[in-house]
Amino acid sequence: MGLHCKGMFNRYVSVPPCFISDKDFLQAVETVKRFANKNNFTAYNNKTHEGFFRHLVLRKAGNNNQFLVNVITNAVECNPVFLEPLIKELAEFSCSVYWTSNGRKSDAVLADRLTLMCGKPFITERLNIGGKDYFFDISPFSFFQTNSKATEILYNEILRLLNPSKCSVLLDLYCGIGAIGISMAHNVKKVIGIERIGQAIDNAKENALANNVFNAEFYASDAEDWVKENKNRFDAVVIDPPRSGLTKGVIKFLVESKAKRIIYVSCNPSTLARDLQLIAENGKCKIKEITPVDMFPQTYHVETVVLLELQ
């Protein structure tokens, strides 16, 4: 809805309409701004912890033309009936409208209370991977790539580099709603998906059934904790971690996993470079191919896919 003022973490400045943003995003932003100004609702100040509106989270299934809005406010004891006019207006062009109450001092987008105000509990996106259409339900806090057209390019590149066989067992670490593992499942013997967010794992299980994938299992666990307990062997591993990259425990697991192929998907070149150096330093894994994907056009950000092979 704006940018940080230079040198200030708790003040923002409005900007002209974003030229790379979806039209539904722009409409939702203007709708909320207009409602807030009309009713004198203040923006949350993360220094004083006062104010009402905290975040506006917008999600679009571009290929399927479905839109989800999540209005996040400071803590409120009961359902805010005074938001009903705003919810009604947003519902005119949205499939799902949520209200989230967040009284925590952290500036992270968290939910003390998540309420579906109207519409479906999720939106559904369609991706074509390997010539086959897959459908994925996306909940408010489940990870999914922001650019669906580029995601199809990204996942098809993963499929090419993975070059899976019907006898392979694939680990999908940081699996989110299971999109990568599910889109690879018809080409392998079995998929195991690991993700710390329970809601995302619920989505992953439902997505597997919706796509007639019956050889995939999904577990809610922190990756660092899971690799300490895991006793299984995998023929291939796909990792798509957050911007912070991999922990030392996960890197140790990868090096010792005996997986013939490891696909590292990263949105942060600096942590990717750090992790690749640590993975490859003992000579067991060799970097074979690096492919950048322009996931975020008109910005300097890039998604990168790396193929590592066990020596």
GIWOTA-V481533 format. One record per pair of residues at least 12 apart in sequence whose ideal C-beta (glycine too) atoms are under 7 Angstrom apart, sorted by the first residue. I is the first residue (numbers start at 1). J is the second residue. Records with the same first field share a line. If there is no record, write none. Layout:
I = J / J
This chain:
1 = 29 / 33 / 56
2 = 14 / 15
3 = 15
10 = 45 / 46 / 47
20 = 297 / 298
22 = 60
24 = 60 / 67 / 93
25 = 58 / 60
27 = 93
28 = 56 / 58 / 69 / 90
29 = 56
31 = 89 / 90
32 = 56 / 71 / 86
35 = 86
36 = 53
41 = 53
44 = 74
46 = 107
49 = 105
51 = 74
52 = 73 / 74
53 = 73
54 = 72 / 73 / 74 / 102
55 = 72 / 109
56 = 71
57 = 70 / 72 / 109 / 140
59 = 123 / 138
61 = 123 / 124 / 125 / 138 / 148
62 = 148 / 149
63 = 125 / 126 / 127 / 148
64 = 124 / 125 / 126
66 = 95 / 123 / 124
67 = 93 / 94 / 95 / 123
68 = 94 / 95 / 96 / 123 / 140
69 = 90 / 94 / 97 / 98
70 = 98 / 100 / 140
71 = 99
72 = 100 / 102 / 109
73 = 101
74 = 103
75 = 101 / 102 / 103 / 112
76 = 101
79 = 115
80 = 99
83 = 99
87 = 117 / 118
91 = 118 / 119
94 = 119
95 = 119 / 120 / 123
96 = 116 / 119 / 120 / 121 / 122 / 123
97 = 117 / 118 / 119
98 = 114 / 115 / 116 / 117 / 140
99 = 115 / 117
100 = 113 / 114
101 = 113
111 = 141
114 = 140
121 = 139
122 = 137 / 138 / 139
123 = 138
124 = 136 / 137
125 = 138 / 144 / 148
127 = 148 / 151 / 152 / 155 / 183
128 = 152
129 = 152 / 155 / 156 / 159 / 183
130 = 156 / 159
134 = 182 / 183 / 211
135 = 210 / 211
136 = 177 / 179 / 207
137 = 203 / 206 / 207
138 = 177
139 = 199 / 203
141 = 197 / 199
142 = 176 / 177 / 197 / 199 / 200 / 203
143 = 176 / 177 / 200
144 = 176 / 177 / 179
145 = 295
147 = 295 / 296
150 = 293 / 294 / 295
153 = 293
154 = 293 / 295 / 303 / 305
155 = 180 / 183
157 = 291 / 293 / 305
158 = 180 / 238 / 263 / 265 / 305
159 = 184
161 = 263 / 289 / 305 / 307
162 = 184 / 236 / 261 / 263
164 = 184 / 187 / 188 / 236
166 = 188 / 189
167 = 189
168 = 188 / 189 / 235 / 236
169 = 188 / 189 / 190 / 234 / 235
170 = 184 / 188 / 191 / 234 / 236 / 238
171 = 192 / 234 / 237
172 = 191 / 192 / 193 / 238
173 = 194 / 223 / 237 / 239
174 = 195 / 223 / 239 / 240 / 241
175 = 193 / 194 / 195 / 204 / 218
176 = 195 / 200
177 = 200 / 203 / 204 / 207
178 = 193 / 204 / 207 / 208 / 216 / 218
180 = 238 / 240
181 = 193 / 216
182 = 207 / 208 / 211 / 213 / 216
185 = 213 / 215 / 216
189 = 215
190 = 215
191 = 215 / 216
192 = 217
193 = 216 / 218
194 = 219 / 221 / 223 / 226
195 = 220
196 = 220 / 221 / 222
198 = 220
201 = 218 / 219 / 220
204 = 218
205 = 218
223 = 250
224 = 247 / 249 / 250
227 = 249 / 250 / 253
228 = 249
233 = 258
234 = 257 / 259
235 = 259 / 260
236 = 259 / 260 / 261
237 = 254 / 257 / 259 / 262
238 = 263 / 265
239 = 264 / 265
240 = 265
243 = 267 / 268 / 271
244 = 271
245 = 268 / 271 / 272 / 274 / 275
246 = 275
251 = 275 / 278 / 279
254 = 279
255 = 279 / 282 / 284 / 285
258 = 310
259 = 310
260 = 309 / 310
261 = 307 / 309
262 = 285 / 308
263 = 305 / 307
264 = 306 / 308
265 = 303 / 305
266 = 304
267 = 301 / 303
269 = 302 / 304
272 = 304
276 = 306
279 = 308
283 = 311
284 = 310 / 311
285 = 308 / 309 / 310 / 311
286 = 308 / 309 / 311
287 = 306 / 308
288 = 307 / 308 / 309
289 = 307
290 = 304 / 306
291 = 305
292 = 304
293 = 305
